[in-house]
Amino acid sequence: MDTPLLLSHFRTHDAPLVLSRGGDLAWDDVELHRSARLSDPEGYALLALVPGVLPWQRARVLLRTLADSQDGLDDRTRNILAKVTRALLFGLPPAHAVTVLLALRRLRANHKHTTRAILAFVLEHPDAGELIEARRATLAGCFEHALGKATARACARLIGAGDTGSGYLRRSLLRFVSDPAAAIERVRALYGPGTHGAIAPQEPPAPLDPVREHVPIVTPTNRGDIAATLVHLYRGGPAAELRPALAGYVAEVTRGLPRLPGSVAMVLDTSGSMRGYGEREWAVMSQAAALRLVLAEVCERLTVIETGGPEHDPRHATDLATGLLDALGTRPDLVVIVTDGYENHLPGDLARVVATLPYTEDATPVVLCQATFTRGDDLTLRDPAPDLPRQAFWHQDDFAGLLPWLFGHCAPGQGWIRTAMLSRLEGGRT
């Protein structure tokens, strides 16, 4: 499974799953998902939990996971897939999840894990009451697909007649649900008269991405607590008060994250452009330094090569090419170049060095993290190495998705992503 390729695709390809009126299912990246699921069912499913993955890509992962057989998988893997499935069912917008259920009916998928997932959504969704009112016929059809039409309607008749726990009802329905009493009420609603004009909920009850801070006006000090504290330090604030606060903010961001069992070399642009000026002074440098502090906590070994002046006094020109060569000399598992994208020392030098790397014996992956002032910065003329994988970041909230993207490019990072997403799945991080 090509983790960097998949993550990039999951974050950029936003085409919806399409079910035609005739029931035909269309998704243009079906082969990519099929091959990824075949190569690593558990790792493929866990990638859907990485912050920043698009909802329609998560819907595809859910569909692929539920449509495929689990024959040959051990109990541990099946248990993880069941937890990922539940997280996706309740973490996707309800309309996306319903599309997946309709696609499963079209594909005639009737595995045991498929049945459990459909019943979990229809009968145990936190907003099941409102969903049934708004989409009763659709959800009734999904319910009948899960159990079989005859069995589903027999259960509905028994429930309508007052049955709450007969042997048939337990064998056919109640054994699949965690709250039999609530399930019985939902089945009554499924086969009830419904409510005309009811509006279905639009938002997921358990969002998979962390809540982001939205600020109307971006300043150097409202782009996350770590960067804001660094800005105050750079401006000459009281270090005795700010240093302990900074350590606390870094600990908060990295709490619960696993350690990367490998070596990372960071080429940190500390040239004059990183400082900035006017209202943006220190904004970009502070965010790059914030990433440095986070990586220092998460990586077992982090080597930092500064290109320019010291971090607290960035100056001189940008010489990223020499920094890259120095970083490769440390024999790391991954090289991370952190820059604002302005290369004013021998422009094009970094791109030329990068172009020669495939012809050397050094296969170390190199990625570029571009620090920006806002998410809307125009980076057209700020791409010093077009051949390198590139990811922009402007806020501390970006780190949740940036770290998996970074580590996905190196061998030790595959296990890191798996461990981190399992921690999210178990409730270790939100």
N, C-alpha and C positions, 0 to 999 in steps of 0.2 A: 504494500500500500504506500503510495507516494504522498506522505503527509503534507509537505509544503504545497503541492499541486492541489490537493483536496481542500485544504484550508483556504487557499486563494480562490478556488472555484466557489466554495461555500459562502464566501463573503462578497462575491461580485456578481454571480449569476442569479438574477432575481426573476427569471421567467416562472410563471405559475404552472402548477399542475392543471391540465385542462381536461375536463370531461365534456364531450360533446353531448348534444341532446340525444343522440343515439347510444350514448354510453361509452364511446371510444375514449381511451385514455391516451393522452399525448404528453410526453416530456422528453425534451431533446437531449438530455444527458443521462439517459437510462443506462447506457453501457458503462459510463464512468462509475455510477453508483453500484451497478451489478458487480463489476470486477473488484471494487473496493470492499464490498461486503463479503465476497467470496474469499478474498485474501486474508481478511482479519475482521470477523463479525463484531467482536467486542470493541476493538479499536475504532472501527468505522462508526459504530453507534455512539461511542463516547465523544468523538469529534463534534457531533451535533450539539454538545453542551458547551463548547468553547464560546465565550462571549464574542458577539459580533457576527456569528453565523446568521444568515438571512432566514426568515421564517419559512419561505418556500423551500429552501434547501433542507431545513429541519423536517419539513413535511415529507420530502422525498426519502430522507433517512428513515423516518417512521414507517412509510409505506414499504420500503425495501425490507426493513426488519420484520414487519408483520406478514408480508406476502411470502417470504422465503421460509422453507422448512428449517427446523432446528435439529434435524436428525444428525447425530454425530457430535453434537456439542455437549460438553460436560455440564454438570449441575451448576457449577460456579458461574460459567459463562451465561447459562440460561437465566440465572438469577439476576445477573448484571443487566442483561438485555431487558428483562421484565421491569427493572427499576428505571432504565433509560426510557422505555416505552411509556411508563406512567408519567415520568417527568415531561416528556414531549406532548403527551395527550393533554396535560393540564397547563403546559407552558406555551403552547401555540395558541394563536387567535382561534376561537371556536370554529370559524368558517374554514380555516385551513384544515383543522382536524376532521371536520365533517367531510371535506373533499377527499381526505385519505380514506375514511370509512366507505365512502361511495366507490372509490377506486378499488378497494378490497372486494367489494361486492361484485364489481365488474370483472375482476380477475378470478372470482370464485375461490378466493383464499379461505380455507376452513380449518386451519391448524388450531390446535388447542390454545396456543398462546394468542392466536388471532381472536378467537372467541372471547377469551378473558379480557383482551384489550378493548374490544368493541363494547362489551358489557360494562367495563369500567367507565368508559366515556359516557355511555347513554344513561347509566343508572347511578354512577358515583361522582360524576363531575360536580364540583361545588356550585355551578350555575345550572345544574340539570333541569331544575324546575322551569326556569325562564327559557332554556333552550328547547325543552319539549313543547312549551306553549307556542313558541315561534316556528319550530320546524318539526312538528309532531309527525307528519307523514314520512318525512325523510328519516327521522330517527327510528320510527317504527319499522321501516324497511331494513335499516341496519340491524336492529334488534332481531328481526326475523332471519336475516342472513346469518347472524351469529349462532342462533340456536337451531335453525331450520324453521321454515314457515309453520309446519304442522305443530311442532313442539312449542314454538313461541306462542301461537294462538291458543293452544291447549293450556299453557301456563296462565295466559291472560284470562281465559274463561274460569279457571279454578280460582284465581285471585278475585275476579269479579263476583264469584259465588261465596267469597268469604274465606277461602283456604289461605292459611298463613304458614303452613309447615308440613304438608303431607309428604309422604315418601316420594311421590312423583315430582312434586315441586322442588324438593331438596335435591334430588338427583339431576333434574333437568335444568334448574336455574340457580337456586340459592347457594349451591356449593361453589359457584363461580364468584360470588360477591362477598365483600367484607361486612356489609351492614344489611342483613336480610330485610329488616323492617323498612328501611329507606327504599330498598330496591322494589319492594312490593308496592309502595306508594307511587314510585316512578312508573311502574308497569301500568297501574290503574290510569295514570295520567296519559300514558302513551296511547291507550285505547279508549280514552275519554273523548268528549266533544271538542276539546281544544279551545283556543281563544283567538278570534279573528283580529288580525292587525297587530298581534304581539310582535315586539321587536327583540331580536336575538342579541345577547351580549356580544360585544365586539372585542373586548380585551381579555387576555388570558388571566385566569385566577392565580397562577403561580409563575410569573415571568421568569424566563431563564437568564436574562441579562441583568446585571446589577443596575439599580436606579442611578441614572447619570444626573449630574448637576447641570442645569441649564441657566446660563447667565445672559441677561440682555445685552450687557456691555462687557467685553473682555478687557481685563487689565492684567498687569504682571502678577497681581496678588490674589486673583480669584480663579486660578487654574489648578487648584488642589492645594492641600495644606503643606505638603513637602516643599513644593516650589515657592509658595508664598513665604514660608519661613526662611528659605534660602535667599530670597530677594531682600528680606529685612536684614539678614546677615551681611549680604554684599553691600548694602547701603550703610553699614556701620552700626547696626542695632546691637543691643546688649547680648553678647555671646553667652554670658552666664545663664540667661533665661531662655535664649533661643535654642541653644544646643540640646538641652534635655527635651524640649518640645519637639525638636526635629527628630530625635531618636524615637520618641513615642509615635510620631506620625509614620515613620518608616516601619516600625514594628506592627502598626495597625494594618498597613497595606500588605505586608508579607506574612501576617499571621495565618497559619494553616497551610501555607504553600510548602511543597516538598523542596528538598535541596537537589540541585542538579549535580549529579556525580560526574562532573567533567570539568574541563578547563575552557574558560571563555576569555578572549582578548578583546578589549574595547578600545577602539580608536576614537578618542574624544576630541572633537573640534573645539579648540579654545582660542580661536582667532578673534580678531576685533569685531567681525560681523556678528558673532554669537552674543556679544554684549548688547548690541543695539544702541538706541539713543532715544531721547525724548520720552514719550509715554510708554514706549515698548522696552525701555532699557531694562536689562536683566531677565526679561520674560523667557526668551529662548534658552539662554544659558542655564537658568534655574531649572527648567524642565529637563534638559539634558543631564544636569547634575542629579536631579531627582531619580532619573532612570539608573544612573550610576550607583546611587545608594541602594536602590532596590535590588539591582543585580548583585551587589556585594553581599547582600543578605541571603540571596537565593542560590548563588553559585558557590560550589565548594572552592573553586579557584578562579579568581578574577584578576586579570592583568590589565591595567589602564595605561594607554599611551596617549599623552596629551600632545596636540599639534598646535602650537602657538604659545601663549603665555600661560601662567597658572590659572586654574579654574576661577579663583576669586578676582583675577585681573586679566581677562582674556585680551590678547593683542596680537600684533603681527599678522602675517598672511596665512592662508589656509594651505597646508601641505599634507593632504590626505594620502597621497601616494606613498611617501616615505613612511608615514604612520602605518599604512597597511603592510608594507614590507617588514617593518619592525614587529608588528603583531604576528605575522606569519612565522617569524623567527622564534617565537615562544612555543611553537608546536601545539597550538590549542585545538580543541574540538570544534570551535566556532569563533569567527571574527565578526564583531559588530561595529560598524562605523556609524557614529552618531554625529550628525552635522546639520546645519541649516540649509545646506545645498550650495552655498556660495564657494566656489573654488577660484581664488584670486592669485594663487601661486602656480604658474605654469598651467593655465586652464586646459583641461583635457588630459592631464597627466594621470589622474586616477583611472580614467576610462582605459587609457593605453596599458597601464599595469594590469588591470582586470582582464583585458583582452588576451594577455599572455599567459594567464594562470592555467587555462586548459592544456597548454603545451608543456607545463612543468610537471614534476612528480608530486607536487603538493596539491592534494585534493580537498584541502580544508574549505568548508563552506564559508562564504562571506556574504553578509547581508548589510543593508543600509537602512538605518532608522533616521527619519528626517524630522527634526524638531521644528514646529511651526508656531505661529502666534495664535491662530484660530484654525478651526477645521476647514475654513473656506479659503485659505491662502492659495494663491495662484503659484503652482510649482513648475510651470512650463519651462522657465529658464533656470530652474534650480535643480537640475538632475546631473550631477557630476559623473555618474556611472550608469548609463541606461541599461547595461547588461546585468546589473545586480538586482536581486529581489529588493523591493523598496516598500517601506511602510511608514506613513507619517503619524505623528502623535503630537498633541498640543495640550492635553489635560491629564492629570493624574489618573482619571477614570479610564484612560486608554490603556493603562498597563495591564489590566485584566485580560484583554485580548492580545496585547502586544507580546507578552511573555510566551504564550503558546506558539505564536507565529515565529518568534525568534528561535525557540528551542526545537521547533519542528524541523529545522534545517540540519540538525546534527544528531548523530546516533544516540547519545545519552538522553536527548530531548524526547524521544519517543516514549520512553518509560516515564519521564517527568509529566508529560501531558496525560498519560493514562492515570497516574497516581493523583494528579491534581483534579482531574474530572471525576474520579471515583470519590474523592473527598467532597466535591460539590454535590455529588449524588447522595452521599450519606449525610448531607447537611452541614459539613464542615465549613463551607463558605457559601455565601449567597451570591 
